[in-house]
Amino acid sequence: MFKKPASSKPADPLADRMRKIAAVPAEEVIYSSAKPGEKRAERKQTFKSATVTTLGGERVDVVVKNVSATGARVEFLRDVQLTDRVMLSEPTLRIKTWAYVVWQTRGAAGLQFA
C-alpha cells in the first residue's frame, strides 16, 4: 500500500561507492616532531615570501608556511638541496637568523632557529 514505486533509473555504482566511503570516519592524523611527553612550540600559520641563503651563498626564494619561537616550515619551487645550516630572511616577520635544517623533502623544509 505505501510501497515506494520502483525506480526506472539504473543503479549508480560510483554514487554507491562514494556513499560507503563517506560513511567511514577518517582517521585522525597528527604530525609531530616532538617526542612523547614533549611539547612543541605553538605555530602561527602564515604565507610570507622569504629568502634562504645557504652556507655556499646560494639564495633560494621560499614561502614561510608556519613559524614559531623555535623554527619555521618553508616551501620552495626549485628542486634544491639545502645545506645543514641556512640564513632565513623575512623582513615583515622580522626574521633574519641562522637556522638548522632539521628535515627536508622535495619542495619543503623544517628549520630550527640557531
N, CA, C and O atoms as a printed pandas DataFrame, in Angstrom:
     atom_number atom_name residue_name chain_id  residue_number  x_coord  y_coord  z_coord
0              1         N          MET        A               1    0.815   -1.181    0.000
1              2        CA          MET        A               1    0.000    0.000    0.000
2              3         C          MET        A               1    0.873    1.266    0.000
3              4         O          MET        A               1    0.646    2.169   -0.805
4              5         N          PHE        A               2    1.879    1.336    0.906
5              6        CA          PHE        A               2    2.750    2.509    0.951
6              7         C          PHE        A               2    4.117    2.191    0.364
7              8         O          PHE        A               2    5.123    2.775    0.768
8              9         N          LYS        A               3    4.152    1.288   -0.567
9             10        CA          LYS        A               3    5.409    0.908   -1.195
10            11         C          LYS        A               3    5.921    2.022   -2.090
11            12         O          LYS        A               3    5.158    2.733   -2.743
12            13         N          LYS        A               4    7.246    2.148   -2.095
13            14        CA          LYS        A               4    7.889    3.109   -2.969
14            15         C          LYS        A               4    7.846    2.561   -4.391
15            16         O          LYS        A               4    8.126    1.381   -4.602
16            17         N          PRO        A               5    7.505    3.385   -5.358
17            18        CA          PRO        A               5    7.478    2.877   -6.728
18            19         C          PRO        A               5    8.891    2.513   -7.175
19            20         O          PRO        A               5    9.858    3.171   -6.791
20            21         N          ALA        A               6    9.006    1.488   -7.968
21            22        CA          ALA        A               6   10.305    1.048   -8.472
22            23         C          ALA        A               6   10.893    2.151   -9.342
23            24         O          ALA        A               6   10.214    2.723  -10.195
24            25         N          SER        A               7   12.153    2.433   -9.110
25            26        CA          SER        A               7   12.823    3.488   -9.859
26            27         C          SER        A               7   13.160    2.993  -11.254
27            28         O          SER        A               7   13.575    1.850  -11.445
28            29         N          SER        A               8   12.977    3.859  -12.204
29            30        CA          SER        A               8   13.318    3.496  -13.578
30            31         C          SER        A               8   14.789    3.797  -13.861
31            32         O          SER        A               8   15.316    3.428  -14.910
32            33         N          LYS        A               9   15.456    4.482  -12.895
33            34        CA          LYS        A               9   16.869    4.805  -13.056
34            35         C          LYS        A               9   17.717    3.582  -12.732
35            36         O          LYS        A               9   17.422    2.857  -11.782
36            37         N          PRO        A              10   18.765    3.348  -13.511
37            38        CA          PRO        A              10   19.674    2.254  -13.157
38            39         C          PRO        A              10   20.510    2.663  -11.941
39            40         O          PRO        A              10   20.705    3.851  -11.686
40            41         N          ALA        A              11   20.994    1.685  -11.204
41            42        CA          ALA        A              11   21.828    1.958  -10.027
42            43         C          ALA        A              11   23.118    2.640  -10.470
43            44         O          ALA        A              11   23.681    2.311  -11.515
44            45         N          ASP        A              12   23.575    3.586   -9.671
45            46        CA          ASP        A              12   24.814    4.310   -9.969
46            47         C          ASP        A              12   25.910    3.745   -9.069
47            48         O          ASP        A              12   25.966    4.101   -7.892
48            49         N          PRO        A              13   26.779    2.879   -9.581
49            50        CA          PRO        A              13   27.791    2.250   -8.733
50            51         C          PRO        A              13   28.777    3.249   -8.133
51            52         O          PRO        A              13   29.233    3.056   -7.006
52            53         N          LEU        A              14   29.112    4.300   -8.854
53            54        CA          LEU        A              14   30.041    5.293   -8.319
54            55         C          LEU        A              14   29.421    6.028   -7.138
55            56         O          LEU        A              14   30.083    6.228   -6.119
56            57         N          ALA        A              15   28.171    6.429   -7.261
57            58        CA          ALA        A              15   27.496    7.121   -6.160
58            59         C          ALA        A              15   27.380    6.206   -4.950
59            60         O          ALA        A              15   27.543    6.656   -3.816
60            61         N          ASP        A              16   27.099    4.925   -5.177
61            62        CA          ASP        A              16   27.026    3.970   -4.066
62            63         C          ASP        A              16   28.376    3.842   -3.368
63            64         O          ASP        A              16   28.447    3.811   -2.140
64            65         N          ARG        A              17   29.448    3.767   -4.158
65            66        CA          ARG        A              17   30.793    3.682   -3.572
66            67         C          ARG        A              17   31.132    4.921   -2.763
67            68         O          ARG        A              17   31.692    4.822   -1.672
68            69         N          MET        A              18   30.795    6.084   -3.292
69            70        CA          MET        A              18   31.080    7.345   -2.596
70            71         C          MET        A              18   30.326    7.422   -1.275
71            72         O          MET        A              18   30.876    7.889   -0.277
72            73         N          ARG        A              19   29.081    6.972   -1.255
73            74        CA          ARG        A              19   28.306    6.970   -0.005
74            75         C          ARG        A              19   28.952    6.048    1.028
75            76         O          ARG        A              19   29.023    6.388    2.209
76            77         N          LYS        A              20   29.422    4.881    0.583
77            78        CA          LYS        A              20   30.077    3.941    1.502
78            79         C          LYS        A              20   31.370    4.535    2.058
79            80         O          LYS        A              20   31.650    4.415    3.251
80            81         N          ILE        A              21   32.152    5.172    1.197
81            82        CA          ILE        A              21   33.411    5.786    1.637
82            83         C          ILE        A              21   33.135    6.922    2.611
83            84         O          ILE        A              21   33.816    7.044    3.629
84            85         N          ALA        A              22   32.146    7.751    2.311
85            86        CA          ALA        A              22   31.818    8.894    3.169
86            87         C          ALA        A              22   31.290    8.453    4.526
87            88         O          ALA        A              22   31.399    9.200    5.498
88            89         N          ALA        A              23   30.725    7.264    4.610
89            90        CA          ALA        A              23   30.171    6.781    5.875
90            91         C          ALA        A              23   31.259    6.341    6.853
91            92         O          ALA        A              23   31.009    6.258    8.056
92            93         N          VAL        A              24   32.457    6.060    6.354
93            94        CA          VAL        A              24   33.558    5.619    7.215
94            95         C          VAL        A              24   34.261    6.851    7.773
95            96         O          VAL        A              24   34.703    7.699    6.998
96            97         N          PRO        A              25   34.381    6.979    9.125
97            98        CA          PRO        A              25   35.056    8.150    9.691
98            99         C          PRO        A              25   36.554    8.135    9.365
99           100         O          PRO        A              25   37.196    7.085    9.356
100          101         N          ALA        A              26   37.080    9.313    9.104
101          102        CA          ALA        A              26   38.503    9.443    8.790
102          103         C          ALA        A              26   39.331    9.271   10.050
103          104         O          ALA        A              26   38.905    9.632   11.147
104          105         N          GLU        A              27   40.535    8.706    9.873
105          106        CA          GLU        A              27   41.447    8.575   10.998
106          107         C          GLU        A              27   42.085    9.927   11.274
107          108         O          GLU        A              27   42.353   10.697   10.353
108          109         N          GLU        A              28   42.323   10.207   12.540
109          110        CA          GLU        A              28   42.994   11.453   12.901
110          111         C          GLU        A              28   44.484   11.280   12.641
111          112         O          GLU        A              28   45.095   10.312   13.092
112          113         N          VAL        A              29   45.059   12.225   11.912
113          114        CA          VAL        A              29   46.478   12.186   11.607
114          115         C          VAL        A              29   47.141   13.324   12.360
115          116         O          VAL        A              29   46.734   14.480   12.242
116          117         N          ILE        A              30   48.154   12.996   13.125
117          118        CA          ILE        A              30   48.872   14.006   13.899
118          119         C          ILE        A              30   50.309   14.035   13.406
119          120         O          ILE        A              30   51.002   13.018   13.420
120          121         N          TYR        A              31   50.749   15.205   12.970
121          122        CA          TYR        A              31   52.117   15.381   12.542
122          123         C          TYR        A              31   52.866   16.060   13.675
123          124         O          TYR        A              31   52.529   17.175   14.073
124          125         N          SER        A              32   53.866   15.395   14.185
125          126        CA          SER        A              32   54.603   15.978   15.292
126          127         C          SER        A              32   56.032   15.483   15.283
127          128         O          SER        A              32   56.290   14.295   15.091
128          129         N          SER        A              33   56.950   16.395   15.490
129          130        CA          SER        A              33   58.346   16.007   15.628
130          131         C          SER        A              33   58.705   15.872   17.101
131          132         O          SER        A              33   59.815   15.465   17.446
132          133         N          ALA        A              34   57.760   16.214   17.962
133          134        CA          ALA        A              34   58.008   16.140   19.398
134          135         C          ALA        A              34   57.979   14.689   19.856
135          136         O          ALA        A              34   57.209   13.874   19.347
136          137         N          LYS        A              35   58.820   14.390   20.809
137          138        CA          LYS        A              35   58.827   13.057   21.397
138          139         C          LYS        A              35   57.642   12.948   22.348
139          140         O          LYS        A              35   57.139   13.971   22.813
140          141         N          PRO        A              36   57.180   11.732   22.650
141          142        CA          PRO        A              36   56.056   11.584   23.589
142          143         C          PRO        A              36   56.344   12.303   24.909
143          144         O          PRO        A              36   57.421   12.149   25.486
144          145         N          GLY        A              37   55.381   13.080   25.375
145          146        CA          GLY        A              37   55.536   13.831   26.620
146          147         C          GLY        A              37   56.220   15.174   26.449
147          148         O          GLY        A              37   56.302   15.949   27.402
148          149         N          GLU        A              38   56.711   15.466   25.252
149          150        CA          GLU        A              38   57.408   16.725   24.988
150          151         C          GLU        A              38   56.472   17.652   24.221
151          152         O          GLU        A              38   55.798   17.218   23.286
152          153         N          LYS        A              39   56.426   18.919   24.607
153          154        CA          LYS        A              39   55.542   19.878   23.930
154          155         C          LYS        A              39   56.277   20.562   22.791
155          156         O          LYS        A              39   57.474   20.835   22.876
156          157         N          ARG        A              40   55.532   20.836   21.717
157          158        CA          ARG        A              40   56.057   21.604   20.599
158          159         C          ARG        A              40   55.699   23.066   20.803
159          160         O          ARG        A              40   54.697   23.389   21.441
160          161         N          ALA        A              41   56.520   23.936   20.259
161          162        CA          ALA        A              41   56.213   25.364   20.322
162          163         C          ALA        A              41   54.978   25.645   19.474
163          164         O          ALA        A              41   54.769   25.008   18.442
164          165         N          GLU        A              42   54.165   26.596   19.910
165          166        CA          GLU        A              42   52.948   26.951   19.176
166          167         C          GLU        A              42   53.317   27.561   17.830
167          168         O          GLU        A              42   54.159   28.456   17.750
168          169         N          ARG        A              43   52.682   27.070   16.785
169          170        CA          ARG        A              43   52.964   27.547   15.441
170          171         C          ARG        A              43   51.907   28.537   14.969
171          172         O          ARG        A              43   50.717   28.382   15.245
172          173         N          LYS        A              44   52.368   29.554   14.255
173          174        CA          LYS        A              44   51.461   30.543   13.674
174          175         C          LYS        A              44   51.465   30.323   12.164
175          176         O          LYS        A              44   52.513   30.395   11.522
176          177         N          GLN        A              45   50.287   30.054   11.601
177          178        CA          GLN        A              45   50.175   29.867   10.155
178          179         C          GLN        A              45   50.440   31.200    9.464
179          180         O          GLN        A              45   49.984   32.250    9.917
180          181         N          THR        A              46   51.179   31.144    8.369
181          182        CA          THR        A              46   51.498   32.352    7.629
182          183         C          THR        A              46   51.728   31.992    6.166
183          184         O          THR        A              46   51.762   30.813    5.813
184          185         N          PHE        A              47   51.880   32.970    5.342
185          186        CA          PHE        A              47   52.175   32.763    3.927
186          187         C          PHE        A              47   52.988   33.969    3.480
187          188         O          PHE        A              47   52.458   34.893    2.864
188          189         N          LYS        A              48   54.279   33.953    3.795
189          190        CA          LYS        A              48   55.148   35.100    3.536
190          191         C          LYS        A              48   56.323   34.696    2.657
191          192         O          LYS        A              48   56.938   33.651    2.868
192          193         N          SER        A              49   56.631   35.533    1.670
193          194        CA          SER        A              49   57.821   35.312    0.845
194          195         C          SER        A              49   59.055   35.596    1.676
195          196         O          SER        A              49   59.087   36.557    2.445
196          197         N          ALA        A              50   60.063   34.766    1.522
197          198        CA          ALA        A              50   61.304   34.937    2.275
198          199         C          ALA        A              50   62.460   34.424    1.422
199          200         O          ALA        A              50   62.264   33.911    0.320
200          201         N          THR        A              51   63.660   34.575    1.955
201          202        CA          THR        A              51   64.859   34.089    1.280
202          203         C          THR        A              51   65.652   33.225    2.242
203          204         O          THR        A              51   65.848   33.580    3.405
204          205         N          VAL        A              52   66.104   32.089    1.742
205          206        CA          VAL        A              52   67.021   31.232    2.485
206          207         C          VAL        A              52   68.361   31.325    1.770
207          208         O          VAL        A              52   68.433   31.149    0.554
208          209         N          THR        A              53   69.418   31.602    2.521
209          210        CA          THR        A              53   70.760   31.657    1.956
210          211         C          THR        A              53   71.560   30.495    2.521
211          212         O          THR        A              53   71.671   30.345    3.738
212          213         N          THR        A              54   72.117   29.672    1.637
213          214        CA          THR        A              54   72.885   28.507    2.076
214          215         C          THR        A              54   74.286   28.937    2.502
215          216         O          THR        A              54   74.684   30.083    2.293
216          217         N          LEU        A              55   75.026   28.010    3.099
217          218        CA          LEU        A              55   76.399   28.307    3.515
218          219         C          LEU        A              55   77.287   28.639    2.323
219          220         O          LEU        A              55   78.275   29.359    2.465
220          221         N          GLY        A              56   76.941   28.122    1.157
221          222        CA          GLY        A              56   77.699   28.416   -0.060
222          223         C          GLY        A              56   77.318   29.731   -0.712
223          224         O          GLY        A              56   77.899   30.101   -1.732
224          225         N          GLY        A              57   76.344   30.454   -0.139
225          226        CA          GLY        A              57   75.936   31.747   -0.671
226          227         C          GLY        A              57   74.778   31.691   -1.651
227          228         O          GLY        A              57   74.354   32.733   -2.150
228          229         N          GLU        A              58   74.253   30.505   -1.942
229          230        CA          GLU        A              58   73.118   30.389   -2.863
230          231         C          GLU        A              58   71.855   30.909   -2.193
231          232         O          GLU        A              58   71.536   30.539   -1.063
232          233         N          ARG        A              59   71.136   31.780   -2.913
233          234        CA          ARG        A              59   69.878   32.334   -2.393
234          235         C          ARG        A              59   68.715   31.566   -2.995
235          236         O          ARG        A              59   68.654   31.363   -4.208
236          237         N          VAL        A              60   67.787   31.139   -2.137
237          238        CA          VAL        A              60   66.625   30.369   -2.569
238          239         C          VAL        A              60   65.377   31.110   -2.102
239          240         O          VAL        A              60   65.210   31.360   -0.908
240          241         N          ASP        A              61   64.498   31.463   -3.047
241          242        CA          ASP        A              61   63.224   32.086   -2.683
242          243         C          ASP        A              61   62.315   31.017   -2.097
243          244         O          ASP        A              61   62.147   29.946   -2.681
244          245         N          VAL        A              62   61.729   31.311   -0.938
245          246        CA          VAL        A              62   60.865   30.357   -0.243
246          247         C          VAL        A              62   59.593   31.058    0.210
247          248         O          VAL        A              62   59.484   32.283    0.148
248          249         N          VAL        A              63   58.639   30.266    0.664
249          250        CA          VAL        A              63   57.432   30.776    1.307
250          251         C          VAL        A              63   57.420   30.209    2.716
251          252         O          VAL        A              63   57.497   28.994    2.899
252          253         N          VAL        A              64   57.324   31.085    3.718
253          254        CA          VAL        A              64   57.218   30.641    5.111
254          255         C          VAL        A              64   55.765   30.246    5.332
255          256         O          VAL        A              64   54.871   31.087    5.232
256          257         N          LYS        A              65   55.522   28.968    5.634
257          258        CA          LYS        A              65   54.158   28.461    5.807
258          259         C          LYS        A              65   53.703   28.511    7.262
259          260         O          LYS        A              65   52.528   28.755    7.538
260          261         N          ASN        A              66   54.628   28.280    8.193
261          262        CA          ASN        A              66   54.307   28.490    9.604
262          263         C          ASN        A              66   55.587   28.842   10.335
263          264         O          ASN        A              66   56.689   28.511    9.898
264          265         N          VAL        A              67   55.413   29.520   11.453
265          266        CA          VAL        A              67   56.565   29.975   12.219
266          267         C          VAL        A              67   56.243   29.869   13.702
267          268         O          VAL        A              67   55.099   30.056   14.117
268          269         N          SER        A              68   57.264   29.567   14.493
269          270        CA          SER        A              68   57.114   29.514   15.947
270          271         C          SER        A              68   58.326   30.200   16.559
271          272         O          SER        A              68   59.185   30.712   15.841
272          273         N          ALA        A              69   58.392   30.208   17.867
273          274        CA          ALA        A              69   59.536   30.814   18.545
274          275         C          ALA        A              69   60.815   30.021   18.280
275          276         O          ALA        A              69   61.914   30.559   18.412
276          277         N          THR        A              70   60.682   28.747   17.907
277          278        CA          THR        A              70   61.854   27.888   17.750
278          279         C          THR        A              70   62.197   27.529   16.310
279          280         O          THR        A              70   63.267   26.974   16.057
280          281         N          GLY        A              71   61.311   27.833   15.357
281          282        CA          GLY        A              71   61.617   27.452   13.986
282          283         C          GLY        A              71   60.531   27.823   13.003
283          284         O          GLY        A              71   59.603   28.566   13.321
284          285         N          ALA        A              72   60.668   27.286   11.789
285          286        CA          ALA        A              72   59.720   27.604   10.719
286          287         C          ALA        A              72   59.671   26.465    9.711
287          288         O          ALA        A              72   60.610   25.679    9.581
288          289         N          ARG        A              73   58.551   26.401    9.004
289          290        CA          ARG        A              73   58.414   25.485    7.867
290          291         C          ARG        A              73   58.418   26.354    6.626
291          292         O          ARG        A              73   57.665   27.324    6.531
292          293         N          VAL        A              74   59.275   26.000    5.668
293          294        CA          VAL        A              74   59.354   26.753    4.426
294          295         C          VAL        A              74   59.104   25.820    3.244
295          296         O          VAL        A              74   59.402   24.627    3.299
296          297         N          GLU        A              75   58.553   26.388    2.179
297          298        CA          GLU        A              75   58.339   25.645    0.941
298          299         C          GLU        A              75   58.987   26.412   -0.195
299          300         O          GLU        A              75   59.032   27.642   -0.178
300          301         N          PHE        A              76   59.493   25.679   -1.189
301          302        CA          PHE        A              76   60.167   26.308   -2.316
302          303         C          PHE        A              76   59.815   25.566   -3.593
303          304         O          PHE        A              76   59.448   24.392   -3.558
304          305         N          LEU        A              77   59.930   26.262   -4.730
305          306        CA          LEU        A              77   59.544   25.689   -6.018
306          307         C          LEU        A              77   60.688   24.966   -6.715
307          308         O          LEU        A              77   60.462   24.010   -7.457
308          309         N          ARG        A              78   61.897   25.413   -6.483
309          310        CA          ARG        A              78   63.052   24.785   -7.135
310          311         C          ARG        A              78   63.439   23.515   -6.399
311          312         O          ARG        A              78   63.273   23.411   -5.184
312          313         N          ASP        A              79   63.956   22.553   -7.147
313          314        CA          ASP        A              79   64.484   21.345   -6.527
314          315         C          ASP        A              79   65.905   21.663   -6.074
315          316         O          ASP        A              79   66.825   21.708   -6.891
316          317         N          VAL        A              80   66.081   21.881   -4.782
317          318        CA          VAL        A              80   67.379   22.290   -4.250
318          319         C          VAL        A              80   67.652   21.524   -2.960
319          320         O          VAL        A              80   66.741   21.253   -2.177
320          321         N          GLN        A              81   68.916   21.181   -2.753
321          322        CA          GLN        A              81   69.314   20.535   -1.509
322          323         C          GLN        A              81   69.931   21.615   -0.624
323          324         O          GLN        A              81   70.982   22.165   -0.951
324          325         N          LEU        A              82   69.278   21.915    0.492
325          326        CA          LEU        A              82   69.783   22.938    1.401
326          327         C          LEU        A              82   70.965   22.394    2.189
327          328         O          LEU        A              82   71.080   21.188    2.408
328          329         N          THR        A              83   71.845   23.302    2.612
329          330        CA          THR        A              83   72.947   22.911    3.486
330          331         C          THR        A              83   72.404   22.703    4.898
331          332         O          THR        A              83   71.261   23.060    5.183
332          333         N          ASP        A              84   73.218   22.128    5.779
333          334        CA          ASP        A              84   72.766   21.836    7.146
334          335         C          ASP        A              84   72.340   23.084    7.907
335          336         O          ASP        A              84   71.478   23.025    8.784
336          337         N          ARG        A              85   72.951   24.212    7.563
337          338        CA          ARG        A              85   72.647   25.473    8.233
338          339         C          ARG        A              85   72.377   26.525    7.169
339          340         O          ARG        A              85   73.085   26.591    6.164
340          341         N          VAL        A              86   71.350   27.354    7.386
341          342        CA          VAL        A              86   70.973   28.386    6.415
342          343         C          VAL        A              86   70.608   29.674    7.153
343          344         O          VAL        A              86   70.349   29.673    8.356
344          345         N          MET        A              87   70.596   30.771    6.395
345          346        CA          MET        A              87   70.135   32.058    6.920
346          347         C          MET        A              87   68.733   32.286    6.370
347          348         O          MET        A              87   68.540   32.300    5.154
348          349         N          LEU        A              88   67.751   32.464    7.258
349          350        CA          LEU        A              88   66.379   32.752    6.846
350          351         C          LEU        A              88   66.137   34.238    7.023
351          352         O          LEU        A              88   66.364   34.783    8.104
352          353         N          SER        A              89   65.672   34.904    5.961
353          354        CA          SER        A              89   65.406   36.345    5.997
354          355         C          SER        A              89   63.987   36.622    5.526
355          356         O          SER        A              89   63.609   36.262    4.411
356          357         N          GLU        A              90   63.201   37.268    6.390
357          358        CA          GLU        A              90   61.841   37.701    6.038
358          359         C          GLU        A              90   61.575   38.976    6.824
359          360         O          GLU        A              90   61.344   38.907    8.031
360          361         N          PRO        A              91   61.601   40.152    6.169
361          362        CA          PRO        A              91   61.537   41.426    6.887
362          363         C          PRO        A              91   60.221   41.721    7.601
363          364         O          PRO        A              91   60.249   42.296    8.689
364          365         N          THR        A              92   59.064   41.351    7.035
365          366        CA          THR        A              92   57.804   41.721    7.692
366          367         C          THR        A              92   57.566   40.931    8.975
367          368         O          THR        A              92   56.877   41.408    9.877
368          369         N          LEU        A              93   58.134   39.722    9.065
369          370        CA          LEU        A              93   58.055   38.952   10.314
370          371         C          LEU        A              93   59.247   39.250   11.224
371          372         O          LEU        A              93   59.364   38.704   12.321
372          373         N          ARG        A              94   60.126   40.125   10.744
373          374        CA          ARG        A              94   61.346   40.498   11.464
374          375         C          ARG        A              94   62.222   39.282   11.760
375          376         O          ARG        A              94   62.733   39.104   12.866
376          377         N          ILE        A              95   62.373   38.460   10.734
377          378        CA          ILE        A              95   63.222   37.275   10.862
378          379         C          ILE        A              95   64.469   37.480   10.014
379          380         O          ILE        A              95   64.373   37.708    8.808
380          381         N          LYS        A              96   65.604   37.400   10.622
381          382        CA          LYS        A              96   66.900   37.317    9.942
382          383         C          LYS        A              96   67.793   36.566   10.908
383          384         O          LYS        A              96   68.436   37.148   11.781
384          385         N          THR        A              97   67.812   35.250   10.725
385          386        CA          THR        A              97   68.513   34.412   11.684
386          387         C          THR        A              97   69.058   33.159   11.021
387          388         O          THR        A              97   68.551   32.710    9.993
388          389         N          TRP        A              98   70.089   32.608   11.621
389          390        CA          TRP        A              98   70.602   31.318   11.194
390          391         C          TRP        A              98   69.670   30.238   11.703
391          392         O          TRP        A              98   69.072   30.363   12.772
392          393         N          ALA        A              99   69.556   29.179   10.924
393          394        CA          ALA        A              99   68.694   28.063   11.310
394          395         C          ALA        A              99   69.312   26.752   10.836
395          396         O          ALA        A              99   70.015   26.707    9.827
396          397         N          TYR        A             100   69.036   25.692   11.581
397          398        CA          TYR        A             100   69.449   24.348   11.192
398          399         C          TYR        A             100   68.321   23.711   10.388
399          400         O          TYR        A             100   67.150   23.853   10.738
400          401         N          VAL        A             101   68.666   23.015    9.321
401          402        CA          VAL        A             101   67.677   22.271    8.533
402          403         C          VAL        A             101   67.499   20.931    9.240
403          404         O          VAL        A             101   68.389   20.082    9.199
404          405         N          VAL        A             102   66.343   20.740    9.891
405          406        CA          VAL        A             102   66.118   19.508   10.655
406          407         C          VAL        A             102   65.459   18.426    9.814
407          408         O          VAL        A             102   65.577   17.242   10.129
408          409         N          TRP        A             103   64.772   18.815    8.756
409          410        CA          TRP        A             103   64.231   17.851    7.797
410          411         C          TRP        A             103   64.025   18.560    6.471
411          412         O          TRP        A             103   63.834   19.775    6.420
412          413         N          GLN        A             104   64.066   17.781    5.402
413          414        CA          GLN        A             104   63.808   18.343    4.082
414          415         C          GLN        A             104   63.208   17.260    3.203
415          416         O          GLN        A             104   63.688   16.127    3.166
416          417         N          THR        A             105   62.150   17.631    2.498
417          418        CA          THR        A             105   61.570   16.780    1.469
418          419         C          THR        A             105   61.609   17.583    0.185
419          420         O          THR        A             105   62.040   18.736    0.182
420          421         N          ARG        A             106   61.170   16.992   -0.884
421          422        CA          ARG        A             106   61.162   17.725   -2.153
422          423         C          ARG        A             106   60.186   18.891   -2.050
423          424         O          ARG        A             106   58.973   18.689   -1.987
424          425         N          GLY        A             107   60.717   20.104   -2.033
425          426        CA          GLY        A             107   59.872   21.286   -2.028
426          427         C          GLY        A             107   59.548   21.872   -0.674
427          428         O          GLY        A             107   58.826   22.867   -0.607
428          429         N          ALA        A             108   60.052   21.298    0.421
429          430        CA          ALA        A             108   59.754   21.845    1.751
430          431         C          ALA        A             108   60.886   21.499    2.711
431          432         O          ALA        A             108   61.650   20.559    2.492
432          433         N          ALA        A             109   60.972   22.292    3.787
433          434        CA          ALA        A             109   61.991   22.030    4.803
434          435         C          ALA        A             109   61.528   22.571    6.146
435          436         O          ALA        A             109   60.769   23.537    6.221
436          437         N          GLY        A             110   61.997   21.932    7.190
437          438        CA          GLY        A             110   61.756   22.386    8.553
438          439         C          GLY        A             110   63.032   22.989    9.098
439          440         O          GLY        A             110   64.089   22.360    9.058
440          441         N          LEU        A             111   62.939   24.207    9.608
441          442        CA          LEU        A             111   64.105   24.920   10.118
442          443         C          LEU        A             111   63.981   25.125   11.616
443          444         O          LEU        A             111   62.915   25.479   12.119
444          445         N          GLN        A             112   65.085   24.901   12.330
445          446        CA          GLN        A             112   65.140   25.172   13.764
446          447         C          GLN        A             112   66.098   26.335   13.955
447          448         O          GLN        A             112   67.264   26.265   13.567
448          449         N          PHE        A             113   65.588   27.411   14.560
449          450        CA          PHE        A             113   66.414   28.597   14.733
450          451         C          PHE        A             113   67.610   28.293   15.627
451          452         O          PHE        A             113   67.489   27.622   16.652
452          453         N          ALA        A             114   68.780   28.810   15.207
453          454        CA          ALA        A             114   70.027   28.570   15.949
454          455         C          ALA        A             114   70.141   29.506   17.132
455          456         O          ALA        A             114   71.124   29.449   17.872
